[in-house]
Amino acid sequence: ILEGHPANPAAGDADRPIGYGRLQRKEDPRFVRGKGNYVDDIVLPGMLHGAILRSPVAHARLVSIDTSKALAHPGVKAVITGQDLLGLKLAWAPTLSADVQAVLVTDKVRFQGQEVAFVVAEDRYSARDALELIEVDYDVLPAVVDARKALDPGAPVIRDEIEGRTDNHIFDWEAGDKAETDAVFASADVVVSQEMVYPRSHPAPMETCGAVADYEPIDGTLTLYETSQAPHAHRTLFAIVAGIPEHKIRIVSPDIGGGFGNKVGIYPGYILAVVGSIVTGKPVKWMEDRSENLMSTSFARDYIMQGEIAATKEGKILAVRTTVLADHGAFNATAQPTKYPAGFFHIFTGSYDLQAAHCKVTGVYTNKAPGGVAYACSFRVTEAVYLVERMVDILARKLEMDPAELRLKNLIKPEQFPYKNKTGWEYDSGDYATALRKSMEMAGYDELRREQKEKRARGELMGIGISFFTETVGAGPRKHMDIVGLGMNDGAELRVHPTGKAVVRISVQSQGQGHETTFAQIVAEEIGIPPEDIDVVHGDTDQTPFGLGTYGSRSTPVSGAAVALVARKVREKAKFIAAAMLETRPEDLEWEKGRWFVKGDPSVGKTMAEIAMGAHGTVALPEGIEGNLDAEVTYDPPNLTFPFGAYICVVDVDPGTGHVKVRRFIAVDDCGTRINPMIIEGQVHGGLTDGVGMALMQIIEFDAEGNNLGGSFMDYLIPTALEVPNWETGFTVTPSPHHPIGAKGIGESATVGSPPAIVNAVVDALAPFGIQHMDMPCTPARVWAAMQGRPRPP
Ligand code: CDP
């Protein structure tokens, strides 16, 4: 499929971005003018407002709930409790991980902030006021907060509503070959091990979650405006859960103010807005506030990982093994392909050519909000990359080798692709050493090491951290994965109107990534209509073909491929129409961008606009060619795409305060063929900033009773321009061999690759203290404490 395509390096000029390159974003005129249309901007006639009463405690039996005073509030139209939902068979809803989650509490509260009751009122203020009039009697129980204690014999059983359940165990899952791995470890010269925690973090999009539900009882239609990253999948699940026929449901996700995985699942609030609309006969809006978002919507990470790496004394890495304790909170609502309870964690083999690898992941329930969402990553690839990149650095220290040299020695070589790793992935393409060398050149690596040496001699703490990551994005091939039984394919429809203007309808859902621009660029590249003449429609199930939505950087690998192929279908059809118009044979025509012309006589041809008019006009069309210039496809990717990158971080640590300053950050990314380099840089800048947040600032902690200590932006810190350096970005281009235009995803690479680079740099700065590892976030307090009681470096 790449033959003759400019994306194919064989066709020359692989560095050239496709189409119109750094095209300004088509969506920005509305965003910069404040004319975006978000869920909270939607106002429908007669609309009511919902608010959720949340539990103040983490674990408690619900003794009684009295709603009479709230119902007497003059503005209140309805108060809905778990008992009401039981009658509607909606008290519990299935999760994306074969579990169930309470929509409203019926028996027991299982995390602080859990949904207890829903008030519908004439305005937002009355709804909130009425929450305080609901009287709830809780019988408080001991909480399980530490995943390490969740499986203790005496631990309180969180999910005791499930018949026969006597513990908090969810699953055990393994990948790789244990016996083979153990054998390699047993005979290795060098083995290092380290426990590390990827702490509980939160995607924290700028726009919180919300919905406006409009149920029309006469014809039984439900229109649901939602903050959703996957409108089509939500519609199917709503049809199954609520019993509303799927053709009667329309889901609209208008402009979305950031998702990062937070808007993949179906939250109780969405269901409650629907129930509220059915009960009152009016549209109902529910919009959560910041604390509700941070306390009750999907968390990320919370992985306790024991890592081990085996090598020869010359530094050949042989094997990696790990056991993981995964804290999934009170309900297993993790969003990921059904077959993989630990997501894509088994890509912890990283970018290295290993002899063996094995992992075992154990999932447990705790009294925390349901977690496990893929926060700006492809289903746990972030945890996997962090584990292996920390372990490689620890090994380098043990072997007294430079961490860049150790990596260069072990990276998979270009000729080994497609590379089958030891846990079953087939990496599609890569040239890893070139990317790492490029980042080292940009950084002036040798000079940095010299500077560090001098500074160390003066007692200054400078650290240099490297990470090399391989991502796995574009979920995914239907032969390998599904989400709750839905194959992860995406549709695209392209219509070229008679005057040569076009509309492409896609099933993925932008949350700010610029799809309206880049997807128009893909069509423009393929059929030669300029991007400004191509509208991209997404986010409305009535307007777009079925598909699984946007998360895990899957839009370009899956939907981008669908768009390229639908455009090629139109181009092919245009050939037949042009032939009819030119009274020649299709096989006598040749394509140049935007035009079919007669081979050997370039002056005789037809542009796409002329062909579009011809298609809709009166030209006699050949047998089997219909009078339009439209096409549709559904794309099933043959494999995932494997973008990669080499990151180098330089930090200075203040020995007096423990404050870490990220002085420089060099990021070389390879996402295959680049569609819009400006958008790619924006994605990388955002992801790197996320990385600074995770590595240095963010954690959602809980006290022993299960009180959430990170429920506001006063406690959960968001990095700003003040905390980040001037990003230095670079790229290499290794096209994906199976993607129609050779593109791989980029959206999450930087979030995945940057935390280990930053932590490696911090630990490197602290090396003179003999510190081997520090858990994120490396806050001033933690860094300062780590240095105490250790001899000061000379
Ligand atoms: O699924 P999501 O949109 O979050 O991630 P993505 O597919 O990696 O794309 C993020 C943005 O970068 C989109 O606007 C892409 O079209 C653009 N991109 C690009 O210009 N070139 C690539 N090779 C990959 C993505």
Boltz pocket constraint, residues with backbone or C-beta under 6 A from the ligand:
constraints:
  - pocket:
      binder: B
      contacts: [[A, 513], [A, 514], [A, 515], [A, 518], [A, 519], [A, 550], [A, 551], [A, 552], [A, 553], [A, 554], [A, 555], [A, 556], [A, 557], [A, 560], [A, 671], [A, 672], [A, 673], [A, 674], [A, 675], [A, 676], [A, 677], [A, 679], [A, 680], [A, 683], [A, 743], [A, 744], [A, 745], [A, 746], [A, 747], [A, 748]]
      max_distance: 6.0
